[in-house]
Amino acid sequence: MGVELIGATLVERVPGWRGNVREVEPLEGGITNRNYRVTVGVDTFVLRVPAETGALLGIDRFVEHAVSRVVAAAGVGPDVIAFLEPEGALVTRFIVGRPVSTAEVHDPRMLQRIAQALRRIHQAAPVDAAFSPFRVVEAYALTAGRHGGRLPDAFERAQPIARQIEAALPDEPAVLCHNDLLNANFIDDGATIRIVDWEYAAMGDRFFDLGNFAVNNQLSELDEMSLLGAYFGRVTSAQQARLRLMRIMSDFREAMWGVLQSAISTLDVDFDAYAQRHFDRLFRATDDPRFADWLRQAGA
């Protein structure tokens, strides 16, 4: 694919690239951004061109850049090469490795490696940005309404559930979190698990990362035990409860992301159906007879 399709000026503004770009090809995956693999001499990089709707989704490209530098220093994210303003385009080094498959995330050995990667993120230097799933769903609802979107009845049903969960969770020091832990964002470089796509990252509750990873990858309760054991060294009922509650909030956030996208996106994607799938899974979790126990145990 020719460089002209993403703008020769943008490519040539990257230091050291002018006149040295051999190939530009699109990378598959992603909905809200355009990503390209760029070969410069013998080196390979990834250029992310952000979508114009990113700010409406709560994405701050300057925060993403800052986080990307922090997690690169922690050995989890890719090395940052350049950040182009005002577009907010991010250039990182291409990570040589293989994707982590859907099946692999259920292997206790892989869960051990992923837990180690998450600990390195959560122990990384802080950034000047905060993430709360409770505030995000509220912000998405407001933004969707301002852009002509209709809030589904499921939102009204989920709101009091979110308030119950927020009240049940104890306050803990915020840590750097990824907040979008799909297995597609994991790369096994042979030595460690590397993680990409940091646009939703900020300081928050480590249990949102754990719950988000668990629900996105449909971990079983045995898998959750393996993950928590690898992360903390031991497993308590409070840890299990907090992970379970944050699985629910992850689905609420994802459902409202779909509601907002339905109002603002021009993509040919059925975001209403996407939102409904996540609302359905949220309510299946809260219909579990143990939900009240999770609320009680979370603060223990």
C-alpha positions as CSV (number, residue, x, y, z in Angstrom):
1,M,0.0,0.0,0.0
2,G,1.4,3.4,-1.0
3,V,2.5,5.9,1.6
4,E,0.2,8.4,-0.1
5,L,-2.8,6.6,1.5
6,I,-1.9,7.7,5.0
7,G,-0.2,11.0,3.9
8,A,3.3,11.2,2.8
9,T,3.8,14.4,4.9
10,L,3.0,12.5,8.1
11,V,5.4,9.7,7.3
12,E,8.2,12.1,6.3
13,R,7.8,14.1,9.5
14,V,9.1,11.1,11.6
15,P,12.8,11.8,12.3
16,G,15.1,9.8,10.1
17,W,12.3,8.5,7.9
18,R,12.4,11.0,5.0
19,G,13.7,9.2,1.9
20,N,14.2,5.9,3.8
21,V,10.7,4.4,3.9
22,R,10.7,1.1,2.0
23,E,7.1,-0.1,2.6
24,V,3.9,0.9,4.3
25,E,1.2,-1.7,4.9
26,P,-2.0,-1.7,6.9
27,L,-2.3,-3.8,10.1
28,E,-5.5,-5.7,10.7
29,G,-7.6,-5.2,13.8
30,G,-8.9,-2.2,15.6
31,I,-12.0,-0.2,15.1
32,T,-11.3,3.4,16.0
33,N,-7.8,3.9,14.5
34,R,-5.7,3.2,11.4
35,N,-2.5,1.2,12.1
36,Y,0.3,0.7,9.7
37,R,3.5,-1.4,9.6
38,V,6.3,0.8,8.3
39,T,9.6,-0.6,7.1
40,V,12.5,1.9,7.2
41,G,15.8,0.5,6.1
42,V,16.1,-2.8,8.0
43,D,13.9,-1.7,10.9
44,T,10.1,-2.1,11.3
45,F,7.8,0.2,13.1
46,V,4.1,0.7,13.8
47,L,2.4,4.0,13.0
48,R,-1.0,4.7,14.6
49,V,-3.1,7.4,13.0
50,P,-5.9,8.1,15.6
51,A,-9.5,8.4,14.8
52,E,-11.1,11.9,15.0
53,T,-13.7,10.5,17.5
54,G,-11.1,9.4,20.0
55,A,-11.7,12.4,22.3
56,L,-15.4,11.6,22.5
57,L,-14.5,8.1,23.7
58,G,-12.3,9.6,26.5
59,I,-9.0,9.1,24.7
60,D,-6.2,11.6,25.3
61,R,-3.4,11.1,22.9
62,F,-0.9,13.0,25.0
63,V,-1.7,10.7,27.9
64,E,-1.4,7.7,25.6
65,H,2.1,8.9,24.6
66,A,3.1,9.4,28.2
67,V,1.9,6.0,29.2
68,S,3.5,4.4,26.2
69,R,6.9,5.7,27.3
70,V,6.4,4.5,30.9
71,V,5.4,1.0,29.9
72,A,8.2,0.8,27.4
73,A,10.6,1.6,30.2
74,A,9.0,-1.2,32.2
75,G,9.7,-3.7,29.5
76,V,6.0,-4.4,28.7
77,G,5.1,-2.0,25.9
78,P,6.9,-1.3,22.6
79,D,9.6,1.3,22.4
80,V,8.3,4.7,21.5
81,I,10.0,6.3,18.5
82,A,8.0,9.5,17.9
83,F,4.8,11.4,18.6
84,L,3.5,13.7,16.0
85,E,1.5,16.7,16.9
86,P,-1.2,18.0,16.5
87,E,-2.5,14.7,14.9
88,G,-1.5,12.6,18.0
89,A,0.0,10.0,15.8
90,L,2.2,7.6,17.7
91,V,5.2,5.7,16.3
92,T,6.5,2.6,18.1
93,R,9.0,-0.1,17.3
94,F,7.3,-3.3,15.9
95,I,7.5,-6.1,18.4
96,V,8.7,-9.4,16.9
97,G,6.7,-12.2,18.4
98,R,3.5,-14.2,18.1
99,P,0.0,-13.4,19.2
100,V,-1.4,-15.0,22.3
101,S,-4.3,-17.2,21.2
102,T,-7.8,-17.4,22.8
103,A,-7.0,-20.9,23.9
104,E,-3.6,-20.1,25.4
105,V,-5.0,-17.6,27.9
106,H,-6.6,-20.5,29.8
107,D,-3.2,-22.3,30.2
108,P,-2.0,-21.8,33.8
109,R,1.6,-21.2,32.5
110,M,0.4,-18.5,30.3
111,L,-1.7,-17.0,33.0
112,Q,1.4,-16.9,35.2
113,R,3.3,-14.9,32.5
114,I,0.4,-12.6,31.9
115,A,0.1,-12.0,35.7
116,Q,3.8,-11.1,35.7
117,A,3.3,-8.6,32.9
118,L,0.3,-7.0,34.7
119,R,2.3,-6.7,37.9
120,R,5.0,-4.8,36.0
121,I,2.4,-2.4,34.6
122,H,0.8,-1.9,38.0
123,Q,4.3,-1.2,39.6
124,A,5.3,1.3,36.8
125,A,5.7,5.0,37.3
126,P,2.5,7.0,37.7
127,V,1.0,9.2,35.0
128,D,-1.2,12.3,35.3
129,A,-4.5,10.7,34.3
130,A,-7.2,8.8,36.1
131,F,-9.6,6.1,35.0
132,S,-12.8,5.0,36.8
133,P,-15.3,2.7,35.1
134,F,-18.0,4.3,37.2
135,R,-17.3,7.7,35.8
136,V,-16.7,6.5,32.3
137,V,-20.1,4.9,31.9
138,E,-21.7,8.2,33.1
139,A,-19.5,10.2,30.7
140,Y,-20.4,7.9,27.8
141,A,-24.1,8.3,28.5
142,L,-23.9,12.1,28.6
143,T,-21.8,12.2,25.4
144,A,-24.2,9.8,23.6
145,G,-27.1,12.0,24.5
146,R,-25.5,15.1,23.3
147,H,-24.9,13.5,19.9
148,G,-28.5,12.4,19.5
149,G,-28.0,8.8,20.8
150,R,-30.8,7.0,22.7
151,L,-29.9,5.4,26.0
152,P,-31.2,1.9,26.2
153,D,-33.4,0.7,29.0
154,A,-30.5,-1.5,30.1
155,F,-28.6,1.5,31.1
156,E,-31.2,2.5,33.6
157,R,-31.2,-1.1,35.0
158,A,-27.4,-1.2,35.2
159,Q,-26.9,2.2,36.9
160,P,-28.0,1.1,40.4
161,I,-25.9,-2.1,40.1
162,A,-22.9,0.1,39.4
163,R,-23.6,2.2,42.4
164,Q,-23.8,-0.9,44.6
165,I,-20.5,-2.1,43.3
166,E,-18.8,1.2,43.8
167,A,-20.0,1.4,47.4
168,A,-18.8,-2.1,48.1
169,L,-15.2,-1.6,46.8
170,P,-12.6,-0.3,49.3
171,D,-10.4,2.6,48.4
172,E,-6.9,1.6,47.5
173,P,-4.0,3.5,46.0
174,A,-4.4,3.9,42.2
175,V,-1.9,2.1,39.9
176,L,-1.2,2.4,36.2
177,C,-3.7,0.2,34.4
178,H,-4.2,-0.8,30.7
179,N,-8.0,-1.0,30.9
180,D,-8.5,-2.8,27.5
181,L,-7.0,-6.3,28.0
182,L,-8.1,-8.2,24.9
183,N,-5.9,-11.1,24.0
184,A,-5.3,-9.4,20.6
185,N,-3.3,-6.9,22.6
186,F,-0.8,-9.5,23.9
187,I,2.3,-10.5,22.1
188,D,4.7,-13.3,23.2
189,D,8.2,-12.2,22.2
190,G,9.6,-15.5,23.4
191,A,10.9,-14.1,26.7
192,T,8.0,-12.2,28.1
193,I,4.4,-11.1,27.4
194,R,4.3,-7.7,25.7
195,I,1.2,-5.6,25.6
196,V,0.1,-3.0,23.0
197,D,-2.7,-0.5,22.5
198,W,-2.5,1.9,25.5
199,E,-5.1,4.5,24.5
200,Y,-7.4,3.8,27.5
201,A,-4.6,3.5,30.0
202,A,-4.5,5.6,33.2
203,M,-4.3,5.4,37.0
204,G,-7.0,3.2,38.5
205,D,-8.0,0.1,40.3
206,R,-5.8,-2.9,39.5
207,F,-8.9,-5.1,39.9
208,F,-10.4,-3.5,36.9
209,D,-7.5,-4.8,34.8
210,L,-7.8,-8.2,36.4
211,G,-11.6,-8.3,35.9
212,N,-11.4,-6.8,32.4
213,F,-8.9,-9.4,31.3
214,A,-11.0,-12.2,32.9
215,V,-14.2,-11.2,31.2
216,N,-12.7,-10.3,27.9
217,N,-11.1,-13.7,27.7
218,Q,-13.9,-15.6,29.3
219,L,-11.8,-17.1,32.1
220,S,-13.4,-19.8,34.1
221,E,-13.4,-19.6,37.9
222,L,-10.5,-22.0,38.0
223,D,-8.6,-19.7,35.5
224,E,-9.4,-16.8,37.8
225,M,-7.9,-18.6,40.7
226,S,-4.7,-19.3,38.7
227,L,-4.5,-15.6,37.7
228,L,-5.0,-14.3,41.2
229,G,-2.6,-16.8,42.7
230,A,0.1,-15.9,40.1
231,Y,-0.5,-12.2,40.7
232,F,-0.8,-12.1,44.5
233,G,0.9,-15.3,45.6
234,R,-2.2,-16.4,47.4
235,V,-6.0,-16.1,46.8
236,T,-8.6,-14.6,49.2
237,S,-12.3,-14.4,48.9
238,A,-12.0,-10.6,48.8
239,Q,-9.8,-10.8,45.8
240,Q,-12.2,-13.1,44.0
241,A,-15.1,-10.9,44.8
242,R,-13.4,-7.7,43.6
243,L,-12.4,-9.4,40.3
244,R,-16.0,-10.7,39.8
245,L,-17.5,-7.2,40.5
246,M,-15.0,-5.6,38.1
247,R,-15.9,-8.2,35.4
248,I,-19.4,-6.7,35.7
249,M,-18.2,-3.1,35.4
250,S,-16.0,-4.0,32.5
251,D,-19.1,-5.2,30.6
252,F,-21.0,-2.0,31.6
253,R,-18.1,0.1,30.3
254,E,-18.0,-1.9,27.1
255,A,-21.8,-1.8,26.6
256,M,-21.8,2.0,27.0
257,W,-18.8,2.2,24.6
258,G,-21.1,0.5,22.1
259,V,-23.9,2.9,22.9
260,L,-21.7,5.9,22.3
261,Q,-20.2,4.5,19.1
262,S,-23.7,4.0,17.8
263,A,-24.3,7.7,18.2
264,I,-21.0,9.0,16.8
265,S,-19.4,6.4,14.5
266,T,-19.8,6.3,10.7
267,L,-18.4,2.8,10.5
268,D,-20.6,0.0,9.2
269,V,-20.7,-1.9,12.5
270,D,-23.8,-2.9,14.5
271,F,-22.8,-1.2,17.7
272,D,-26.3,-1.6,19.2
273,A,-25.9,-5.3,19.0
274,Y,-22.4,-5.1,20.4
275,A,-23.8,-3.1,23.4
276,Q,-26.6,-5.5,24.0
277,R,-24.3,-8.5,24.1
278,H,-22.3,-6.8,26.9
279,F,-25.5,-5.7,28.8
280,D,-26.8,-9.3,28.5
281,R,-23.6,-10.7,30.0
282,L,-23.6,-8.1,32.7
283,F,-27.1,-9.1,33.8
284,R,-26.3,-12.7,33.7
285,A,-23.5,-12.0,36.2
286,T,-25.7,-10.0,38.5
287,D,-28.4,-12.7,38.4
288,D,-25.8,-15.1,39.9
289,P,-27.1,-15.9,43.4
290,R,-23.6,-15.1,44.8
291,F,-23.7,-11.5,43.7
292,A,-24.8,-10.3,47.2
293,D,-21.9,-12.3,48.6
294,W,-19.4,-10.6,46.2
295,L,-20.6,-7.2,47.4
296,R,-20.2,-8.2,51.0
297,Q,-16.8,-10.0,50.6
298,A,-15.2,-7.2,48.4
299,G,-14.6,-5.0,51.4
300,A,-13.4,-7.6,53.7
